[in-house]
């Protein structure tokens, strides 16, 4: 499967361009081949700003021995979160068997890394409208 390898290359390029020196407080990762059926929350409104954290599109139950974490959209706060997501997750994608879902790999990297960070579910932070709170962060692959 070639997709994880392309994804890994893109994450590494993002690491080289933005996060390697730790010069950014936030890095926003949104895949350009995906339509997201929700709005990202304002960075200033997010509840945890004093610690490194990954805000993912969803955080699910344990699958493959790790939390199931959305790899399509993320708000990365702090140097440790950026290193885990953009460098270690990219390495895991490159080294993994093609049968391993990226969502499993990302959950394992964030849970087992020595640079451990908090992981937050963006679904609890966004709403489609005030009367109808979002219960899942829908994302659809856009076919070209």
Order of alpha helices (4+ residues) and beta strands (2+ residues): alpha-beta-beta-beta-beta-beta-beta-alpha-alpha-alpha-beta-beta
